[in-house]
Amino acid sequence: MPSTIRRPGLKRGRQGKSPVQAYRWRNGRLAVLEQRELPRHVRYFQCRTHGQVARAIRDMSIRGAPAIGCAAAFGLALAARERAFKNPAAFIAHLEEAKKHLGATRPTAVNLFWALERMARLWKKSPPAADLAHLLEREALAIHAEDIASCRTIGDAGAKLLPRNAVVLTHCNAGALATAGYGTAVGVIRSAQARGKIKSVYVDETRPYLQGARLTAWELEQEGIPYEILTDNMAGHILKTEKVDAVIVGADRIAANGDTANKIGTYSLAVLAHYHRVPFYVAAPLSTVDLATSTGAGIPIEERSAEEVLTVRGLRLAPADARARHPAFDVTPARLITAIITDRGVFAPAKLHSKLKGARVP
């Protein structure tokens, strides 16, 4: 079992620096924040093997499309140092198997596969005498740093779209916990807050895993950003009766036509925002855009355990023999999205393919 590191409660961030870190790379080990225990406990556990990283991703100890891509990259860096090999062919076979193992954890978020393929290019193109373990660690660190930089760019671009005293509604968690440390949708909110533009944030609880109530609210608390939690079925009422300037969400995969997969419940929120004429923004880095998938119909939707619907923290909510469905994501059609905020600019969904076709992805 991974070893555990306990941390006291976090202090509020200052000058735009988030105290929230989904993971930490130290001394050749990946320390993962156990997000399933938030906000009650702040606990990190150590991953020493790629298998432990894969389990952390699969079990949602670490989650969020950019964060699991970064974590998987570090998983391959760990795989390169797990044991000695008699010959280069055996070493490469081990790395390929580790890549396959990590790639099987979550099917919807394209950042995972993007990061794994980027790491794999190193052993496919490096000379036989190269120190692959060192190169893989360096590449994982580069992916981590680039994600923080891209999220800051997204935050700055998105903040310009919001008016003064903005009231924003967000769904699930697309903050520092879902990225390398700054956030996409919450990154926009943080950047706008730094400019004095945020009045308050409505946070959808995000059933059934409660990432909004448990994680986004916790992040906003650390940052001192005013917020209120809504149950998911309150969003329509709030959009109808209260002043809401924008809905901002993250993304797990964006198809070439702008259709966007995000946490289940996003599509319903987009429909409500469209009906009430509230701008609906998607914030995501270029690594989330999948130009090889033409429309949202081609995005695989992960089905998770029904127990996550039927129980909350081990307490059963439904009759003993009840059955449930748990699609973890849904797809919002491009026509319901006002704009997609990326680290390469802000685009109308219909312009996404033409603007980004041929763009260099690291």
C-alpha positions in Angstrom: 0.0 0.0 0.0 1.2 3.6 -0.7 2.6 5.3 2.4 0.7 8.3 3.8 1.7 11.9 4.5 -0.7 13.9 6.6 -0.9 17.7 6.3 -2.7 20.2 8.4 -5.4 22.4 6.9 -4.2 24.7 4.2 -3.7 28.4 4.5 -5.3 30.9 2.1 -3.4 31.6 -1.1 -1.7 34.9 -1.7 -0.9 36.9 -4.8 -2.5 34.4 -7.1 -0.5 31.4 -5.7 -2.8 28.5 -5.0 -2.1 26.5 -1.8 -4.0 23.6 -3.4 -1.9 20.9 -5.1 -3.5 17.7 -6.4 0.0 16.0 -6.4 3.6 16.7 -5.6 6.7 15.3 -7.2 9.5 15.0 -4.7 12.7 12.9 -4.7 11.4 10.5 -7.4 8.0 9.9 -5.8 4.5 11.1 -6.5 2.6 12.3 -3.5 -1.1 12.4 -4.3 -3.7 14.3 -2.4 -6.5 11.9 -1.5 -9.4 13.9 -2.9 -12.0 11.4 -1.8 -11.5 12.5 1.8 -11.8 16.2 1.1 -12.8 18.5 2.7 -12.8 16.5 6.0 -9.2 15.4 5.8 -6.1 16.8 3.9 -4.0 13.7 3.3 -1.3 12.9 0.8 -0.1 9.3 0.0 3.0 8.3 -1.8 3.0 6.5 -5.1 6.3 4.6 -5.9 5.1 2.6 -8.9 3.1 3.2 -12.0 0.5 0.7 -10.8 -0.2 2.8 -7.7 -0.6 5.9 -9.9 -3.0 4.0 -12.1 -5.1 3.0 -9.1 -5.1 6.6 -7.8 -6.5 7.7 -11.2 -9.0 4.9 -11.6 -10.3 5.3 -8.0 -10.6 9.1 -8.4 -8.1 9.9 -5.6 -6.7 12.2 -8.3 -9.2 13.4 -11.0 -9.7 16.2 -13.5 -8.6 15.8 -17.1 -5.3 17.9 -17.0 -4.4 16.4 -13.6 -4.7 12.8 -14.6 -2.6 13.5 -17.7 0.1 15.0 -15.6 -0.1 12.2 -13.0 0.1 9.5 -15.8 3.2 11.2 -17.1 4.8 10.9 -13.7 3.5 7.3 -13.6 5.7 6.5 -16.6 8.6 8.3 -15.0 8.1 5.9 -12.0 7.8 2.9 -14.3 11.3 3.7 -15.7 12.9 3.2 -12.3 10.8 0.3 -10.9 13.4 -2.3 -11.6 16.5 -3.1 -13.6 16.3 -4.8 -17.0 18.7 -7.1 -18.8 18.3 -5.5 -22.2 16.8 -2.4 -23.8 14.0 -4.4 -25.4 12.7 -5.7 -22.1 12.8 -2.1 -20.7 10.8 -0.7 -23.6 8.3 -3.6 -23.3 7.9 -2.7 -19.6 7.2 1.0 -20.5 4.7 0.0 -23.1 2.9 -2.2 -20.6 2.9 0.6 -18.1 1.5 3.0 -20.7 -1.3 0.5 -21.5 -2.1 0.1 -17.8 -2.3 3.8 -17.2 -4.3 4.4 -20.3 -7.0 1.9 -19.2 -7.9 3.9 -16.1 -10.3 6.6 -17.5 -11.6 6.5 -21.1 -13.2 10.0 -21.5 -10.5 12.5 -20.7 -8.3 12.9 -23.7 -5.5 14.6 -21.8 -4.6 11.2 -20.3 -3.8 9.8 -23.8 -2.2 12.9 -25.0 0.3 12.9 -22.1 1.0 9.2 -22.5 1.7 9.5 -26.2 3.9 12.5 -25.6 5.9 10.5 -23.0 6.1 7.5 -25.4 7.7 9.6 -28.1 10.8 9.7 -25.9 11.5 6.0 -26.0 10.4 5.7 -29.6 12.8 8.4 -30.8 15.7 8.5 -28.3 19.0 6.7 -29.2 19.6 3.3 -27.4 22.2 4.8 -25.1 19.9 7.5 -23.8 19.1 7.7 -20.1 15.4 7.2 -20.6 14.6 7.4 -16.8 16.1 10.8 -16.6 14.4 12.0 -19.9 11.0 10.7 -18.8 11.2 12.5 -15.4 12.2 15.7 -17.2 9.4 15.4 -19.7 6.8 14.8 -16.9 8.1 17.9 -15.1 7.8 19.9 -18.4 4.2 18.7 -18.8 3.4 19.8 -15.3 5.0 23.3 -15.8 3.3 23.8 -19.1 -0.1 23.0 -17.6 0.3 25.6 -15.0 1.3 28.2 -17.6 -1.5 27.3 -19.9 -4.1 27.5 -17.2 -2.9 30.9 -16.2 -3.3 32.0 -19.8 -6.8 30.6 -19.9 -7.5 32.4 -16.6 -6.4 35.7 -18.0 -8.3 35.3 -21.2 -11.5 34.2 -19.5 -11.3 37.0 -16.9 -11.5 39.6 -19.7 -14.9 38.2 -20.6 -16.5 38.9 -17.2 -18.0 42.2 -16.1 -17.2 43.9 -12.8 -19.1 42.4 -9.8 -19.6 39.2 -11.8 -21.8 36.4 -10.5 -20.6 33.1 -11.9 -22.1 29.6 -11.8 -19.8 26.6 -12.2 -20.2 22.8 -12.2 -18.0 20.0 -10.8 -14.4 20.9 -10.1 -12.2 22.5 -12.7 -9.7 24.1 -10.4 -6.2 23.6 -9.0 -7.3 20.1 -7.8 -8.2 19.1 -11.4 -5.0 20.5 -13.0 -1.3 20.9 -12.2 -2.1 23.7 -9.8 -4.1 26.6 -11.1 -7.3 25.5 -12.8 -9.3 26.0 -15.9 -12.9 27.2 -15.1 -11.9 28.0 -11.5 -8.7 29.5 -13.0 -10.9 32.0 -14.8 -12.6 32.8 -11.6 -9.3 33.1 -9.7 -7.9 35.5 -12.4 -11.1 37.5 -12.3 -11.0 37.7 -8.5 -7.4 39.0 -8.7 -8.7 41.8 -10.9 -11.6 42.6 -8.4 -14.2 41.4 -10.8 -15.9 38.6 -8.8 -18.9 39.3 -6.6 -19.8 35.7 -5.9 -19.8 32.1 -7.3 -22.6 29.6 -7.3 -21.2 26.1 -7.0 -23.2 23.1 -8.2 -22.8 20.3 -5.8 -22.4 17.9 -8.8 -24.1 14.6 -7.9 -23.2 11.8 -7.5 -19.6 12.4 -6.6 -20.1 15.9 -5.1 -17.0 17.4 -6.6 -18.5 20.8 -6.5 -19.7 20.7 -2.9 -16.6 18.9 -1.6 -13.8 20.2 -3.9 -14.7 23.5 -5.6 -16.2 25.0 -2.5 -13.0 23.9 -0.6 -10.8 25.6 -3.1 -12.8 28.8 -3.1 -12.6 28.7 0.7 -8.8 28.6 0.5 -8.8 31.5 -1.9 -11.2 33.7 0.0 -13.6 33.8 -2.9 -17.3 34.3 -1.9 -19.5 31.3 -2.9 -22.8 29.5 -2.3 -23.4 25.8 -2.9 -26.5 24.7 -5.0 -27.9 21.3 -5.4 -27.9 20.5 -9.1 -31.6 20.8 -9.4 -31.5 24.4 -8.1 -29.6 25.8 -11.1 -32.6 26.5 -13.3 -34.3 28.4 -10.5 -31.2 30.5 -9.8 -30.7 31.3 -13.5 -34.3 32.4 -13.7 -34.6 34.5 -10.5 -31.0 35.7 -9.8 -28.5 37.8 -11.7 -25.9 35.3 -13.2 -23.4 36.8 -15.6 -21.8 33.6 -16.8 -21.7 29.8 -16.5 -18.1 28.6 -16.7 -17.2 24.9 -16.8 -14.1 22.8 -17.6 -13.9 19.9 -20.2 -12.6 16.4 -20.4 -12.6 16.2 -24.2 -13.6 18.7 -26.9 -14.4 17.3 -30.4 -13.3 19.1 -33.6 -16.8 20.6 -34.0 -16.8 22.1 -30.5 -19.0 19.5 -28.9 -17.7 19.1 -25.3 -17.7 16.2 -22.8 -17.7 17.3 -19.2 -18.9 16.0 -15.9 -22.5 14.6 -15.9 -25.0 17.4 -15.5 -23.1 19.9 -17.7 -25.4 19.4 -20.6 -28.5 20.1 -18.5 -26.8 23.3 -17.2 -26.0 24.4 -20.8 -29.6 23.9 -21.9 -30.7 26.1 -18.9 -28.1 28.8 -19.6 -29.2 28.9 -23.3 -32.9 29.2 -22.4 -32.1 32.0 -19.9 -29.6 33.7 -22.3 -26.7 33.4 -19.9 -23.3 33.0 -21.6 -22.0 29.5 -21.3 -18.2 29.2 -21.4 -15.9 26.1 -21.6 -12.4 26.6 -20.3 -9.7 24.0 -21.3 -6.1 23.8 -22.6 -5.3 22.8 -26.1 -4.5 19.2 -24.9 -8.2 18.7 -24.2 -9.1 19.4 -27.8 -9.4 16.2 -29.8 -9.4 17.2 -33.5 -9.3 13.5 -34.4 -12.8 13.1 -33.1 -15.2 15.0 -35.4 -18.2 15.3 -33.1 -19.3 14.5 -29.6 -20.9 11.3 -30.8 -17.4 9.8 -31.0 -16.5 10.6 -27.4 -16.5 7.5 -25.2 -18.6 8.1 -22.0 -17.3 6.4 -18.9 -19.8 4.3 -16.9 -18.8 4.2 -13.3 -20.2 2.0 -10.4 -23.8 2.3 -9.6 -22.8 2.2 -5.9 -21.5 5.8 -6.3 -25.1 6.8 -7.0 -26.8 4.5 -4.5 -24.6 5.5 -1.6 -22.9 8.6 -0.1 -19.8 8.0 2.0 -20.9 4.4 2.7 -24.5 5.4 3.6 -27.0 3.7 1.4 -29.7 6.0 0.1 -31.9 3.6 -1.9 -33.6 0.3 -1.2 -31.4 -2.7 -1.0 -32.3 -4.1 -4.4 -32.3 -0.7 -6.2 -30.5 -0.4 -9.5 -28.9 2.7 -10.9 -27.1 4.2 -13.9 -23.9 6.2 -13.6 -22.6 7.8 -16.8 -19.8 10.0 -15.4 -19.9 12.5 -18.3 -22.3 14.0 -20.8 -21.7 15.8 -24.1 -22.8 19.4 -24.6 -23.5 20.3 -28.2 -21.4 23.1 -29.6 -24.5 25.2 -30.4 -25.1 25.7 -26.7 -21.6 26.9 -26.0 -21.0 30.7 -26.2 -17.2 30.3 -26.5 -14.3 28.0 -25.7 -11.5 29.6 -23.7 -8.2 27.9 -24.5 -4.5 28.7 -24.0 -4.4 29.7 -27.7 -7.3 32.1 -27.5 -11.0 32.4 -27.1 -13.0 30.7 -30.0 -16.6 30.3 -31.1 -17.1 26.5 -31.2 -17.7 26.6 -34.9 -14.3 28.2 -35.5 -12.4 25.8 -33.2 -11.3 23.3 -36.0 -10.2 26.0 -38.5 -8.3 28.0 -35.8 -6.5 25.1 -34.2 -6.0 22.8 -37.2 -2.2 22.4 -37.6 -1.5 24.1 -34.2 1.4 22.5 -32.5 0.6 20.5 -29.4 3.7 19.9 -27.3 
